[in-house]
């Protein structure tokens, strides 16, 4: 028996690899040509795979490592040397991947056993025990409370620690002027990682429309690609940034891309860290230190134990329909500004520039700047999803599809109870972008009016048939009713000008 280890299953102590004597790894480059992936994402995946290979070999495991274009080629080489071998692999997170791997293996005379994926906290059986006969829309808050009870995290005698399940109301502060957050970690690439980075740069250079990554203008590679570096990143988060993670988790500050965020999602999603060890390290710190408030700890636990596990199962339950969902019939193309960062909108330009440089922005920037603007503009959810999938170091299809197509684009009705649509007021309240932006956050019409404002009211008007009866939208529709007539006509005129500018690359 040989353990097949995939590129996002790189934990040495979880799943069948923990006790393996023989391992097969296939570094297939074909996937990297399907989208214009950020070079840091490709470097992260391929470097982490090679580092993991070397780690296993150092502990005496026989690792057969194929660098090739496709899994078909890698399996062909393996079964040519080991006819009729039996492989075992943890269930891939992406829809249909297990079946595709099985077909490839069986076509070459081998067998493949797909076992549960031990890199999540909630497996299929635990989800089914929770969900029962529930149909979409699923509810995150109910699932999160279930997971707290199941894991015992932040629980005391069956009740939530502190008496509340959710402290989100305390987590919406903005840092004072001149605030200096702790410096985010940066890991100097070793020889293996440098070789991968150089190979990626040379191999995938070219226009993004042809699968190249010339849209990105990356800083030096900084992400952890080894188990040791990932554990150090976890310790750095707990020591330096956890205490103020909660209050500032929604804040957006120009030139402070990391603030107090953990920056652990890429390491978790590639398998270098297990969500349980991440959460338990955070909880241990709260027991030992008095400077870590409950709202910071609960906010982080909710992201890892609740949201990450929830979206994984929503994806699993609603695919393949979810990836093509478009219940608002949005058809606008993704603005060129998402690739170039060239826009007079301070918030959009800064967030896109961060993606171009690092393949990263935090969750509020993703939802309330990037996704919100695309939602209001009427961008096709599939186009937006492709961009997120290509641009972020922590992005996989199971990650982006529920977060972008459903949460960001309100496209499916899988769990979102309303669209996350907001005007410039939201961005102004939680950021420092609007103060010196060319556009006025308080104006709705006119050439200097913030594009968010006219697009917001035009979005509500355009989707009235779909949204007016939503019980969470009644108040905003009463405000829209007050604008009907000449005011709404002027708003629509401004929104049309914004859409034209977005198409022309002149936002």
C-alpha positions as CSV (number, residue, x, y, z in Angstrom):
1,X,0.0,0.0,0.0
2,X,1.2,3.5,-0.9
3,X,-0.2,6.7,0.6
4,X,-1.0,9.3,-2.0
5,X,-0.4,12.8,-0.5
6,X,-2.0,15.7,-2.2
7,X,-0.6,19.3,-2.3
8,X,-3.1,20.6,0.3
9,X,-2.7,17.7,2.7
10,X,0.8,18.4,4.0
11,X,0.4,17.6,7.8
12,X,3.0,15.0,8.8
13,X,0.9,13.7,11.7
14,X,-2.6,13.6,10.3
15,X,-4.3,11.0,8.1
16,X,-2.6,7.9,6.6
17,X,0.7,9.6,6.0
18,X,1.3,9.7,9.8
19,X,2.2,5.9,9.7
20,X,3.2,5.6,6.1
21,X,6.3,3.7,4.9
22,X,5.8,4.5,1.3
23,X,4.4,7.8,-0.1
24,X,3.5,9.0,-3.6
25,X,3.4,12.7,-4.5
26,X,2.6,14.2,-7.8
27,X,3.6,17.8,-8.5
28,X,1.3,18.4,-11.5
29,X,1.9,21.7,-13.2
30,X,-1.1,21.5,-15.6
31,X,-3.4,23.0,-13.0
32,X,-1.2,26.1,-12.7
33,X,-1.9,26.9,-16.4
34,X,-5.7,26.9,-16.0
35,X,-5.9,30.3,-14.3
36,X,-3.6,33.3,-14.0
37,X,-2.6,32.3,-10.5
38,X,-0.6,34.7,-8.3
39,X,3.0,33.6,-8.4
40,X,3.1,33.5,-4.6
41,X,0.3,31.0,-4.6
42,X,2.1,28.7,-7.0
43,X,5.4,29.1,-5.1
44,X,3.6,28.3,-1.8
45,X,2.0,25.1,-3.1
46,X,5.0,23.7,-5.0
47,X,7.6,24.7,-2.4
48,X,5.5,23.3,0.5
49,X,5.2,20.0,-1.4
50,X,8.9,19.7,-1.9
51,X,9.7,20.7,1.7
52,X,7.2,18.1,2.8
53,X,8.8,15.4,0.6
54,X,12.2,16.2,2.1
55,X,10.8,16.1,5.6
56,X,9.3,12.6,5.1
57,X,12.5,11.3,3.6
58,X,14.5,12.6,6.5
59,X,12.3,10.5,8.8
60,X,12.9,7.4,6.7
61,X,9.8,7.3,4.5
62,X,10.3,6.2,0.9
63,X,8.8,9.1,-1.1
64,X,8.2,8.7,-4.9
65,X,7.9,12.2,-6.2
66,X,6.9,13.0,-9.8
67,X,7.2,16.4,-11.3
68,X,5.1,16.4,-14.4
69,X,2.3,18.1,-16.3
70,X,-0.7,16.0,-15.1
71,X,-1.7,13.4,-12.5
72,X,-2.2,11.0,-15.4
73,X,1.5,11.2,-16.2
74,X,2.5,10.8,-12.6
75,X,0.2,7.8,-12.1
76,X,1.5,6.3,-15.4
77,X,5.0,6.4,-14.1
78,X,4.1,5.0,-10.7
79,X,2.1,2.1,-11.9
80,X,4.7,1.4,-14.6
81,X,7.1,0.7,-11.7
82,X,4.5,-0.7,-9.3
83,X,1.8,-2.6,-11.2
84,X,-1.6,-3.0,-9.5
85,X,-0.5,-1.0,-6.5
86,X,-3.1,0.0,-3.9
87,X,-3.2,3.7,-3.1
88,X,-4.9,5.4,-0.1
89,X,-5.6,9.1,0.0
90,X,-7.6,11.5,2.2
91,X,-10.7,12.8,0.6
92,X,-9.9,15.8,-1.5
93,X,-11.7,19.0,-0.5
94,X,-12.6,20.1,-4.1
95,X,-15.8,18.7,-5.6
96,X,-15.4,15.6,-7.8
97,X,-11.6,15.3,-7.3
98,X,-11.8,12.0,-5.5
99,X,-13.8,10.5,-8.4
100,X,-11.4,11.9,-10.9
101,X,-8.4,10.4,-9.1
102,X,-10.1,7.1,-8.8
103,X,-10.7,7.0,-12.5
104,X,-7.1,7.8,-13.3
105,X,-5.8,5.2,-11.0
106,X,-8.1,2.4,-12.1
107,X,-7.4,3.2,-15.8
108,X,-3.8,2.3,-15.0
109,X,-4.5,-0.9,-13.3
110,X,-4.4,0.2,-9.7
111,X,-6.9,0.8,-6.9
112,X,-7.5,3.9,-4.8
113,X,-9.1,4.0,-1.3
114,X,-10.4,7.4,-0.4
115,X,-10.6,7.9,3.4
116,X,-11.9,10.7,5.4
117,X,-10.1,14.0,5.4
118,X,-8.5,14.4,8.8
119,X,-7.5,18.1,8.2
120,X,-10.9,19.4,9.2
121,X,-12.7,19.4,12.6
122,X,-16.1,18.2,11.2
123,X,-16.2,15.2,8.9
124,X,-19.1,14.0,6.8
125,X,-20.6,11.9,9.5
126,X,-20.5,14.7,12.1
127,X,-22.0,17.2,9.6
128,X,-24.8,14.7,8.8
129,X,-25.5,14.2,12.5
130,X,-25.9,18.0,12.8
131,X,-27.7,18.7,9.6
132,X,-30.0,15.7,9.5
133,X,-32.7,16.5,6.9
134,X,-32.0,20.2,6.8
135,X,-32.1,21.7,3.3
136,X,-30.5,25.0,2.2
137,X,-30.4,27.7,3.4
138,X,-28.1,26.4,6.1
139,X,-27.5,28.6,9.1
140,X,-24.0,29.3,10.3
141,X,-24.8,30.5,13.8
142,X,-26.6,27.2,14.6
143,X,-23.7,25.2,13.2
144,X,-21.2,27.3,15.1
145,X,-22.9,26.6,18.4
146,X,-23.1,22.9,17.6
147,X,-19.4,22.9,17.0
148,X,-18.6,24.7,20.2
149,X,-20.6,22.0,22.1
150,X,-19.0,19.2,20.1
151,X,-15.5,20.4,20.6
152,X,-15.9,21.9,24.1
153,X,-14.0,25.0,22.9
154,X,-14.9,28.0,25.0
155,X,-17.5,26.1,26.9
156,X,-18.1,25.7,30.7
157,X,-20.6,23.2,32.1
158,X,-22.5,23.2,28.8
159,X,-22.7,27.0,28.5
160,X,-20.6,29.4,26.5
161,X,-17.7,30.9,28.4
162,X,-18.7,34.5,29.4
163,X,-22.4,33.8,28.9
164,X,-22.6,34.8,25.2
165,X,-22.0,32.9,22.0
166,X,-20.9,35.8,20.0
167,X,-19.0,39.0,20.8
168,X,-19.0,40.5,17.3
169,X,-20.4,43.8,18.5
170,X,-17.2,44.5,20.4
171,X,-15.1,43.8,17.3
172,X,-15.8,46.8,15.1
173,X,-13.3,49.4,16.3
174,X,-10.8,51.3,14.2
175,X,-7.3,52.0,15.4
176,X,-6.4,55.5,16.4
177,X,-4.4,57.7,14.1
178,X,-0.7,56.9,13.8
179,X,-1.4,53.4,15.3
180,X,1.5,51.0,14.7
181,X,0.5,47.3,14.8
182,X,3.1,44.6,15.3
183,X,5.1,43.7,12.3
184,X,3.8,40.7,10.4
185,X,6.1,37.7,10.1
186,X,8.2,37.2,7.0
187,X,10.0,34.0,6.2
188,X,13.2,34.1,4.2
189,X,13.0,31.5,1.4
190,X,15.6,28.7,1.6
191,X,17.3,27.3,-1.5
192,X,14.4,25.0,-2.3
193,X,11.8,27.7,-2.1
194,X,14.0,30.1,-4.1
195,X,14.4,27.6,-6.8
196,X,10.6,27.1,-7.0
197,X,10.0,30.9,-7.0
198,X,12.4,31.4,-9.8
199,X,10.9,28.6,-11.8
200,X,7.4,30.0,-11.3
201,X,8.5,33.4,-12.4
202,X,10.1,32.1,-15.6
203,X,7.5,29.5,-16.5
204,X,4.3,31.5,-16.0
205,X,5.4,34.9,-17.2
206,X,3.0,36.4,-19.7
207,X,-0.4,38.0,-20.1
208,X,-3.0,37.1,-17.5
209,X,-5.5,36.6,-20.3
210,X,-3.4,33.6,-21.4
211,X,-2.9,32.2,-17.9
212,X,0.3,34.2,-17.1
213,X,0.7,36.3,-14.0
214,X,1.9,39.6,-15.4
215,X,-1.1,41.2,-13.5
216,X,0.7,40.6,-10.2
217,X,3.6,42.9,-9.0
218,X,4.7,40.8,-6.0
219,X,6.9,41.7,-3.1
220,X,9.5,39.1,-2.2
221,X,7.9,35.8,-1.1
222,X,7.1,35.8,2.6
223,X,4.8,32.9,3.4
224,X,5.7,29.8,5.6
225,X,6.2,26.6,3.5
226,X,7.5,24.3,6.2
227,X,5.9,22.9,9.3
228,X,8.4,24.7,11.5
229,X,7.8,28.1,9.9
230,X,4.0,27.6,10.2
231,X,4.2,26.8,13.9
232,X,6.4,29.8,14.3
233,X,3.7,31.9,12.5
234,X,1.1,30.6,14.9
235,X,3.3,31.5,17.9
236,X,3.9,34.9,16.5
237,X,0.2,35.5,16.1
238,X,-0.6,34.4,19.7
239,X,2.3,36.4,21.2
240,X,2.1,39.6,19.2
241,X,-1.4,40.1,17.6
242,X,-4.0,38.0,19.3
243,X,-4.9,40.4,22.1
244,X,-6.1,43.1,19.7
245,X,-7.3,40.7,17.0
246,X,-10.9,41.1,18.0
247,X,-11.4,44.8,18.3
248,X,-9.6,45.6,15.0
249,X,-10.6,42.5,13.0
250,X,-13.0,44.5,10.8
251,X,-10.8,47.6,10.4
252,X,-9.2,48.7,7.1
253,X,-6.2,50.9,7.4
254,X,-4.1,52.1,4.4
255,X,-0.6,50.8,4.4
256,X,-1.4,48.3,7.3
257,X,-2.4,45.2,5.4
258,X,-1.9,42.8,8.3
259,X,-3.0,44.7,11.4
260,X,-3.7,41.9,14.0
261,X,-4.9,39.2,11.7
262,X,-3.4,35.7,12.1
263,X,-2.2,35.3,8.5
264,X,-2.5,31.6,9.1
265,X,-5.1,30.7,6.5
266,X,-2.6,29.7,3.8
267,X,-0.7,27.4,6.1
268,X,-3.9,25.8,7.4
269,X,-5.4,25.3,3.9
270,X,-2.3,23.7,2.6
271,X,-2.2,21.4,5.6
272,X,0.9,22.6,7.4
273,X,-1.3,23.4,10.5
274,X,-4.3,21.6,11.8
275,X,-7.3,23.8,12.8
276,X,-7.5,22.0,16.2
277,X,-3.9,22.8,17.1
278,X,-4.3,26.4,16.0
279,X,-7.4,26.9,18.2
280,X,-6.0,25.0,21.1
281,X,-2.8,27.1,21.0
282,X,-5.0,30.2,21.2
283,X,-7.1,28.8,24.0
284,X,-4.0,27.9,26.0
285,X,-2.7,31.5,25.7
286,X,-6.0,32.8,27.1
287,X,-5.6,30.5,30.2
288,X,-2.0,31.7,30.8
289,X,-2.4,35.4,30.0
290,X,-4.6,38.2,31.4
291,X,-4.1,40.6,28.4
292,X,-6.2,38.5,25.9
293,X,-9.8,39.5,26.0
294,X,-12.6,37.1,25.4
295,X,-14.0,38.9,22.4
296,X,-10.6,38.4,20.6
297,X,-10.5,34.7,21.4
298,X,-14.2,34.1,20.5
299,X,-13.8,36.0,17.2
300,X,-10.9,33.9,16.2
301,X,-12.5,30.6,17.3
302,X,-15.7,31.5,15.3
303,X,-13.6,32.0,12.1
304,X,-11.8,28.7,12.4
305,X,-14.2,26.3,14.2
306,X,-17.4,27.9,12.8
307,X,-17.0,29.6,9.4
308,X,-14.2,27.5,7.9
309,X,-15.9,24.2,8.7
310,X,-19.3,25.6,7.8
311,X,-18.4,26.8,4.3
312,X,-16.6,23.6,3.5
313,X,-19.7,21.5,4.1
314,X,-22.0,24.0,2.4
315,X,-19.7,23.7,-0.6
316,X,-19.8,19.9,-0.4
317,X,-23.6,19.8,-0.1
318,X,-24.4,22.3,-2.8
319,X,-21.9,21.6,-5.6
320,X,-21.9,21.5,-8.6
321,X,-24.9,23.9,-8.7
322,X,-23.2,26.5,-6.4
323,X,-20.4,27.4,-8.8
324,X,-22.8,28.4,-11.5
325,X,-25.4,30.0,-9.3
326,X,-26.5,33.5,-10.3
327,X,-29.9,34.2,-8.8
328,X,-29.6,37.9,-9.3
329,X,-28.8,37.4,-13.0
330,X,-25.6,39.5,-12.8
331,X,-23.8,39.8,-16.1
332,X,-21.3,42.7,-15.9
333,X,-17.7,41.8,-16.7
334,X,-15.2,42.0,-13.9
335,X,-13.6,45.5,-14.1
336,X,-10.0,45.7,-15.3
337,X,-9.2,47.5,-12.1
338,X,-9.3,44.2,-10.3
339,X,-6.2,43.1,-12.3
340,X,-4.4,46.4,-12.5
341,X,-5.3,48.2,-9.3
342,X,-5.6,51.4,-11.5
343,X,-8.6,53.3,-10.1
344,X,-9.2,56.6,-8.3
345,X,-11.2,54.7,-5.7
346,X,-8.8,54.7,-2.7
347,X,-10.3,51.6,-1.0
348,X,-10.5,49.5,-4.2
349,X,-7.1,50.5,-5.4
350,X,-5.3,49.8,-2.1
351,X,-6.9,46.4,-1.5
352,X,-6.3,45.3,-5.1
353,X,-2.7,46.5,-4.8
354,X,-2.3,44.4,-1.7
355,X,-3.5,41.3,-3.6
356,X,-1.1,42.1,-6.5
357,X,1.8,42.4,-4.0
358,X,1.1,39.6,-1.5
359,X,-1.8,37.5,-2.8
360,X,-3.7,38.5,0.4
361,X,-6.2,40.8,2.0
362,X,-8.2,40.3,5.1
363,X,-11.8,39.1,5.3
364,X,-13.6,42.5,5.5
365,X,-11.6,43.8,2.6
366,X,-12.6,40.8,0.6
367,X,-16.2,41.0,1.5
368,X,-17.0,44.7,1.9
369,X,-14.7,46.2,-0.7
370,X,-14.0,43.7,-3.4
371,X,-17.1,41.5,-3.3
372,X,-19.4,44.4,-2.3
373,X,-18.3,46.6,-5.2
374,X,-18.7,43.7,-7.7
375,X,-22.1,42.9,-6.3
376,X,-23.4,46.4,-6.6
377,X,-21.9,46.7,-10.1
378,X,-23.7,43.5,-11.1
379,X,-20.5,41.4,-11.9
380,X,-21.0,37.8,-13.0
381,X,-20.3,35.7,-9.8
382,X,-18.3,33.2,-11.8
383,X,-15.9,35.8,-13.0
384,X,-15.4,37.2,-9.5
385,X,-14.9,33.7,-8.2
386,X,-12.2,33.0,-10.8
387,X,-10.4,36.2,-9.8
388,X,-10.4,35.3,-6.1
389,X,-9.3,31.7,-6.8
390,X,-6.4,32.9,-8.9
391,X,-5.3,35.9,-6.8
392,X,-5.1,34.6,-3.2
393,X,-2.5,32.4,-1.6
394,X,-5.1,30.8,0.6
395,X,-7.7,30.2,-2.1
396,X,-9.1,26.9,-3.2
397,X,-12.3,26.1,-5.0
398,X,-14.0,24.9,-1.8
399,X,-12.9,28.2,-0.1
400,X,-13.8,30.8,-2.7
401,X,-17.0,29.4,-4.1
402,X,-19.2,29.6,-0.9
403,X,-17.5,32.8,0.2
404,X,-17.6,34.6,-3.1
405,X,-20.5,33.2,-5.1
406,X,-22.9,32.9,-2.1
407,X,-21.7,35.3,0.6
408,X,-20.2,38.0,-1.6
409,X,-22.5,37.7,-4.6
410,X,-25.7,36.5,-3.0
411,X,-26.0,34.1,-5.9
412,X,-27.5,30.8,-4.6
413,X,-29.6,31.0,-1.4
414,X,-27.3,28.4,0.2
415,X,-26.9,30.2,3.5
416,X,-26.9,34.0,3.0
417,X,-30.0,35.6,4.4
418,X,-29.5,38.9,2.6
419,X,-27.0,40.4,0.2
420,X,-23.9,42.0,1.8
421,X,-24.5,45.3,0.0
422,X,-23.4,48.5,1.5
423,X,-22.8,52.1,0.4
424,X,-19.7,54.2,1.1
425,X,-20.9,54.8,4.6
426,X,-19.7,51.4,5.7
427,X,-16.3,51.8,4.2
428,X,-15.9,55.3,5.7
429,X,-16.9,54.0,9.1
430,X,-14.4,51.1,9.2
431,X,-11.5,52.6,7.3
432,X,-9.3,55.6,6.7
433,X,-9.6,55.4,2.9
434,X,-12.3,58.1,2.4
435,X,-10.5,61.1,3.9
436,X,-8.2,61.7,0.9
437,X,-10.0,59.8,-1.8
438,X,-10.9,61.6,-5.0
439,X,-14.5,60.6,-4.5
440,X,-16.9,62.1,-1.9
441,X,-18.3,59.4,0.4
442,X,-21.2,61.7,1.3
443,X,-22.3,62.4,-2.3
444,X,-24.5,60.1,-4.3
445,X,-24.8,61.9,-7.7
446,X,-22.3,64.0,-9.6
447,X,-18.9,63.2,-11.0
448,X,-17.2,63.4,-7.6
449,X,-19.7,61.1,-5.8
450,X,-18.4,57.8,-4.5
451,X,-19.3,55.1,-6.9
452,X,-20.5,52.9,-4.0
453,X,-23.4,55.2,-3.3
454,X,-25.2,55.4,-6.7
455,X,-24.5,51.7,-7.3
456,X,-26.1,50.8,-4.0
457,X,-29.4,52.4,-4.8
458,X,-29.4,51.2,-8.4
459,X,-28.7,47.7,-7.1
460,X,-31.7,47.8,-4.8
461,X,-33.9,49.1,-7.6
462,X,-32.6,46.6,-10.1
463,X,-33.2,43.6,-7.8
464,X,-36.4,44.8,-6.2
465,X,-38.5,41.8,-7.4
466,X,-36.0,39.4,-5.7
467,X,-35.2,41.3,-2.5
468,X,-38.1,43.5,-1.4
469,X,-39.9,40.7,0.4
470,X,-36.8,39.8,2.3
471,X,-37.6,40.6,5.9
472,X,-34.1,42.0,6.5
473,X,-34.5,44.5,3.6
474,X,-37.7,46.3,4.5
475,X,-36.1,49.4,6.0
476,X,-33.7,50.0,3.0
477,X,-36.6,49.6,0.6
478,X,-38.6,52.2,2.5
479,X,-35.7,54.6,2.0
480,X,-35.6,53.7,-1.7
481,X,-39.2,54.5,-2.0
482,X,-38.5,58.0,-0.7
483,X,-36.1,58.5,-3.6
484,X,-38.4,57.6,-6.5
485,X,-38.8,60.3,-9.1
486,X,-36.2,62.8,-10.1
487,X,-33.8,61.8,-7.3
488,X,-33.7,58.2,-8.3
489,X,-33.4,59.1,-12.0
490,X,-30.3,61.1,-11.2
491,X,-28.9,58.2,-9.2
492,X,-29.5,55.8,-12.1
493,X,-27.7,58.2,-14.4
494,X,-24.7,58.3,-12.1
495,X,-24.8,54.5,-11.7
496,X,-24.8,54.1,-15.5
497,X,-21.8,56.4,-15.8
498,X,-20.0,54.3,-13.1
499,X,-20.7,51.1,-14.9
500,X,-19.4,52.5,-18.2
501,X,-16.3,53.8,-16.5
502,X,-15.7,50.3,-15.0
503,X,-16.0,48.7,-18.4
504,X,-13.6,51.3,-19.9
505,X,-11.0,50.9,-17.1
506,X,-11.6,54.5,-16.0
507,X,-13.0,54.1,-12.5
